[in-house]
Amino acid sequence: MAVTATSSDSARYALDIASWRRTIHDTYRAVRESTDLEAAHDLWRRTRDDLFANHPSTPVMEQDRADFTGLPTRPYDAAWRFEVAIEPTEEHRMIVPTGTDGDVPFDRVGLVDVPGVGTLDVWRLASYGGGLFVPVRDALAGKHGGTYGGGRYLLDTVKGADLGPGSEPGTIVLDFNFAYNPSCAYDPAWACPLAQPGNTVAVEIPVGERYFGSY
C-alpha cells in the first residue's frame, strides 16, 4: 500500500504532539518533586518558553514566531499556592465542541474554596483518559496587559498539567503561579474549553502567565 502525503503528515503531527506532552509530563513531575518552588517555577517557565519558540507543535502562529521572545509569566509568589479539599456540589455536565475531537464532555465532580479567591468548580474529563480540569477566569481577564479573556488553566491532568495532591488526604495543590493560557489564546484554530461561571472569580490574580494579545 502506498503511503500518502496525508497519512505521513498525520503521523508526523501525532509524533510531535506526543513529544510535546512527554515534555509537559516530565516538567510537572519535576515540579511536584521539587522542594524549591521558585526553581521549579523557573524550570516550568523556561521549558514552556522553549516549547513555544522551537517545538513544531507550538500554538504560536507562524506570522507571530519571529517576534516571540517568551511568554509573559510573572515571578513566583508563594502566597498564591494553596492546598484545598474537593468539596461536594451539584452534578453537572459541560459539553465542549471541538473541531478535531467532536463534543468533549466534562463532569463537575466538586468544588474547592480557595482562601481570598473564592470557589472554583473541579471538572473530570468524562471520556477516554479521564483527568481533572480546573480553569480560572479572574478580574484581570480581557483587560489590556491582564489575563486571557477566556480564562487560564490551573490543572489539566490528562495532558500532564498536574501539581499533585496536597499534604492532607482529599486535597489537591492549586498554585496560581502555574496558571497558563489555553492554546486558543495564540491560535484561533484551536477549540479550548473556557472558564464557566463556576470558575470565574471577582479578584485579580496577578501571578502566572499573562496575556498581551488581542481579545
N, C-alpha and C positions, 0 to 999 in steps of 0.2 A: 504494500500500500504506500502510495506516495505521501510524503509529509508536506502538507500545505503551509503557506506562509501564515495563515490564520492560526493553525494549531501550534506552530512554532512560537508565534507571538504570545499565545495563551500560556504556553509552558514557561516562557521567559518571565511573563508577568507574575505567574504563580510562584516561581522561584524567588523573584525579587520581593514579593510580599512576605514569603517565608523568612527570607533574610532579615527584613525589617523587624518582623515580630520576634525572631530569635534575639536580636539586639535589645529590643524593649524588655523582653522577659529577663535577659541577663542583667540589664541595668537595674530593674526593680528588685531583682534578687540581691544585688549588691547593696541597694538602698536599705532593704529590710535587715540585712546582716550587719550594717554599719552601726558603730556606736558614736560616730562623729556626723551629726546630722547636716552640718554646714558642708562638710566634704562630700557627703552623699548627694546633697542637693547640687553641688557644683559638678559632680560627675554626671548627674541627670541632665543638667543644663548643657554641658559640653557635648554629651552624646547626642542630644536632640539637635543641637546646632549643626553637628557634623552630618547627621542623617538628612536634615532639611537642605543642607548645602550640597551634599555629594551623592546621596543614595538615589538609585534610579526610580524608587517609589516615592520620592519626595512629593508632597502635595503642593509645593511652591510651583506656580505656573511658569512655563518656560520663559515667558517675556519678563518675569519678575526675578529670575535667578541671578542675573548679572548684578543686580543691586542688593542682593540678600547678604547681610553681614551678621546675621544671628537673630534669634528670637528675643523679643523684648521681655526678658524674665527678671523679676525683682530679686534683690538679695534675700537670703534666708532670714526668717524671723520666727524663732521658736514659739512665740506667743500664739502662732496660728496652727500649731499642731495639737490635735485632740484625740483622745481615746473615748469612744462613745458606744453605748449599748444600743442595739437594734430593738426598738420597742414595737409592739403590735399595733396595727392600724387596719382600716378597712381595705379589703382586697380590691384591686383594680387592674385592668389590663390596658396597656398602651400599645397601639399598633403603629409602627413606623414604616411608611412606604419607602422603598429604595429602588434605584434603577437597576441594580445588579443582583440583589438578594431577595427581591419580592417584598412582601409585607413581613416585617420582623416584629414579633410580639415580645413585650416586656411585662412581667407581672410585678406589682408592688408587693414586697414581702415585709415591709415595716417602715419605720422612720427613725431618725436619730435627732436628738435635741442637742444642738451644738451651743455651748455657753457663749453668750454675746453675739451670736449669729442668728439662731432660730432653728426651726425644724427643716429637715430635708428628707424627702422620700427616698427609700432604698429599693432599687429595682433588680429583678433577676431576669436575665435573658431566657425566655421561655422557648428556646429552640436549641438546635444542636450546639453543644459546648457549654451551655449554661453560663454562669458567671454573674457577679454583682456589678451593678452600674449605678453610679451616683454622680449626676451633673449638678451644677450650681450656677444660677444667674444672680448677680449681685447688683447693688445700686450704681456701680460704675458701668454697667452694661450699656453699650450703644453710645457712650459719651466719648468725645474726642480724647485720645490718649488713655482711655479707660480699658474696659474689658469687652470681649466679643459680645455682640448683641444677642446672640442665641445662647449664651452661657458657655461655661467651660466644664471640663470633665475632671472629677476628683479620682474616681475609680472606674475602670472598665476591665475587670479582671480577666475576661476571656481573651483579651488582646494583650495581656501582660501588665497593665497598669494596676498593680496590686500592692498596697502598702502593708498588707498583712493584718493579723489580729492584734488587739490590744493586750495589755498585761493581765486583764481580768477576763474570765470566761464570758462569751457572748458579746464581746466588744470588738470594734474594728478601729483601725487608725485612719483618721481623716486629717491630712496635712495640706492645708490650702496653699502652701508654698509649691506644691506639686500640681496645682491646678493648671490645665493646659487646654489650648483651643482645639476643637474638632477640625478635621481635615477640610470641611466645607468652608472654614474661615479663610482658607487660602485658595481653594479651587472649587467653584460652584458646581463642578461635575460630580462632586461627592454629595451623597444624601446622608445626613447625620441626624441621629436623634438629638433633639434640643431640650433644654430645661423646661419642664412643665411648671404650672403654678405651684405645685408642691415642692419644687426645687428652686424657687425664687425667693430671695431674702431681701430685706429692706436696708441692710447695712452695706457699706463699702468694704470690699475685700481687696486690699491693696497689693497683696503678695501673689506669687505665681506668674504665669505668663500673661502679659497684657496684649493689647491689640491696637495697632496703629494704621490699619487698613480702612477701607470704605465699608459702610454698614448697609 
